[in-house]
Amino acid sequence: MGIITLTTDLGYRDPYLAIVKAKFLSARTSHQVVDLSCDIKENNISDAAFILKNSLDYFPANSVHLVAVKFIVDRSDLSKTGNIDNSRYLLTKYKEQYILCPDNGLFTLIDASFNEPVYQLYYNGDNKHHFFLKDVFVDAALHILDGNPISDIASPAGDYYKSFQFESYVNGNLLRGKGIYVDDFGNIVTNISRERFNEVAAKRSFTITLPGARINRIHNTYEEVKFGMPLVLFNSFGYLEIAVNGKSAFNMLCPRDIGSNFDFNLLIEFHD
């Protein structure tokens, strides 16, 4: 039995996700289909990459991960269109597992030093773009889990689109980071890892300035502060997280007019 995961923007209101699963069931396989995250908002490739990256270690070798989120570009902004081709569907093997996705920059968002072979899937018919998860990815996943060679369904991709997350950086006694993910509780996950923080801190005291609060310690649980009060902790993925006990940090700490342009900057000052 193999494992197939789905990361999509299909949501649960419409029948699309059920139709994809029905196609797997119709193939009369014993493979298990797991919803990794099927409510990705606004074609957010960064969110999809964060979710997959931090889930891979929990899945066994030869699992197949289908990431059906396209990088939607504004063709009036030429700076964002280079090398993005939503008609190309890619396949790679990373950490002994298979990942299928559009040519959306996912691989380098998962790992900035990604250097595994990448293949472009074959398919027939322009109509398959509309529902590529069902019409292209399902058959490819079944082909792989049946132990068939990749060369039957894909050829080496050569070049492909590469996208990179903003990295935290040090400027004097300041460590600068950004929010990279907001979970359903409103917790803001930053790009500052525990290892990075400890490396820069070197046992020094520090101050994290948030709207309406200054924090000078890392907490272990949400309950260490009063209800409605902000805190910072390292979450289960090992990233520094901004939270509010019992409330949404995103709603309380981010500007109300932020819209879809989530841009949370974090500044940590270390004291000698």
N, C-alpha and C positions, 0 to 999 in steps of 0.2 A: 504493500500500500504506500502510495506517495502522498505528499502534502502539497497543495496548491493554495497560495494566499492571494487575496484580492485587495488592492489599494486603488480606490476609484473615487470619482466625484459623482457617482450615480445616485447616491442617497437611497432612502428606503420608501419614499412615497410612491414612486413609479415602479412599474414591473420589470425594469431593465435588469436589475441585479438578479431577480428570480429567473429571468430568461437565460442569463449566463449560466446559472447553476443548473437549470434544466438541461442545457446542452451537455454539461458534464455528466449528469445522471443518465441521459439518453445514450451515452457512450458505453453504459453498463460497466463502469470501472469501479474499483474499490477505493479510488483515491479520495482523500478527505479535502474538502474545500473550506478554507478558513477566511473569514472576513478580517483582514488586518485593520483596514480603515476604509469605509466606503462612503464617507461624508466629507471628503476633502472639499474645501470651499474655494470658489473663484479660481480654479485651475492653479492652485498654489503648489508648485513643484517643490518648493522649499519644505513645506509641511510634509509632503509625501516622502521626501528624502529623509527627513528627521525621523519619521515613524518607521520606515523600513530599516534605516541604519541602526536604530536602537532595538530592533526586533530580531535581526539576523542571528545573533548568538543563541537565541532560544529555539531555533529550528534545526532539525537534523540535516545532515548532508543530503544533497540532491533534491531538496525542496525547490519548488518552482514558484517564484514570486511575480505576479502579474500587476504591473503598475500602469493603470489606464488613465493617466492624467496628461493632457497635452499642455505644451507651453504656448498659450495663446498670445500672439504678438499684435501690436498695433502697427499696421503697415504704413501708417503716416509717420511713425517714428523709426527712421531707418537705422538708428543706432542699436535697435533691439532685434533686428531681423536677420543679422548675419549668421549664416550656417544653420538656422533653425528650419527644419523641414518636417512638418507634421504628417507627411505622407510616408515617412520612413519609420519602420519599426525595428527595434534593435534587441539583441540577445547577447548576454554575457554570462560567464560563470565566475562568481566572486565568493570567496570564503566557502568553497565547495557547494555553492547553491546557485541556481539559475535565476536570472532577472530578465524579464521582458518588459520593454517600455517603448514609447515613442522616442524620437530623437529630440529629447527635451532637456538634456544636461544633467540627468539624474545621477549618472555614474560618478561624476566628479563632485557632485553635491554630497554624495555618500562618503566619498574618500577623495580628498584633494590630490592624493598621489596615485589615484587609480591608474593601472597600467595593464589591465587584463585584455585578452583578445575580445573584440567586439564583432558581432555578425549582424548583417541586415537580413530580415526575414523576406522570403519570397511570398507573394500573394497575387491572385488574379482578380481583376475587376475593381474599377474605381468606386463602386458602390460599397465596398468593404470599409471605406474610411468612416462612414457614418457610425457604425457600431463595431469598431475594430476589436474590442475586447471579445465579443462573441464570434466575429467572423474571421479573425486572424489569430488572436492569442490562445483561444481554447484549443484549437487544433494543434498549434505549436506546443503547448504545454503537454498535451496527451502524447504527442510524438516523442517528446523528451522523456517523459516518465515511462514510456514503453521501451526505453533503452535504444532507440533508433539514433543514427548519427545526425549531428547538427547539419552536416553538409547536404543532407536531403532537403532541408527547409530554409537554409540561409547560406550566405556567402560572406567572406570577410568584408567589413564595412569600410575599411580604410579610415577616413576622417569621420568625425561625428561631433555634435555640438557639445561644448564643455562650459559648464557654469560653476561658479565657486562662491561659497559662503564668505561673508565678511568675517575676518579673523580678529580676535581680541589682540590688543597690542599694548606695550608699555611705553609711557612717555614720562621719564623722570620717576617720580614717586606715584604716578597715576597708572592704574590699569583700566583700560577702556574696553568695554564690551557692548554687545547689542542683544536685544531680545530676538530669538529666532523661532520661537514656537509658543503658542498660547493653548493650553489644554481646555477641556470643557468646564473645569472648575474656575477658569480665569487666572490660573497660575502662569506666570511669565517665565519661560525657560530661556536662559541666556547662553551665549556661546563660550562662557568661561567654565572650563572644566576644573574639577577638584585638583588635578595635578598642576594645571597652569596657575591656579590661585596659590597653592602651597609653594610653588617655585618662586613666585614673585613676593609673596608675603614674608617668607623666611623668618617666621615667628614675630614679625612686627605687628603692632596694633594698626587698626585701619578704621576708616569711616566710609560708609556707603550712604550717599545722600539721595533720598527719594522725595517726591512731592509731599511735604508736610511731615517728614520724618528723617532722622539721622540714625543709622544703625551701625554698631561697632562690634557685633558678634555674629557668628554663624550658628543658627539654631539646629537642633536635631529633629524636632517635631513641630507641627503647626500649633500644638496646644501650649507651647512654652510662652506664648504671649496672650494677652487678653483678646477676647472676641472683638473682631473688627480692627485689630492692630496689624500693621505690616511686619514682615520678617523675611529673612533670607536663609536658605538652607541648600544643601546639596541633595538633589533628588535621586531616585533609584537608578537613573542613567548616569549619574556622576556629574551633572551640570548644575551650576549655581542657579537657583530658582527664586524669583520674587513672588511672595504669596501674602495673602491677608487671611488671618484665621477666621474661617466661617464666611468669607465674602470673596468677591472676585477682585484680584489685584489689577486685572486689566481694566475693569470698569472704574476702579477707584483712582488708579495712578496714570492712566493714559488720557490724552486730550479727547474731549467728546467729539471733535470734528476730524478725528484721525481717519475715519472711513475705512477703506480697504488698504490704505497705505500704512501698515503697521510699522512703526519705527521707534522702538524703545531703546534709548541709549543709557548705558550704565557706567558710572564713574566711581572707581574705588581709589581712595587716597590712603597711602601707607605712611605711617609716622615712624621716623627713626628714633 
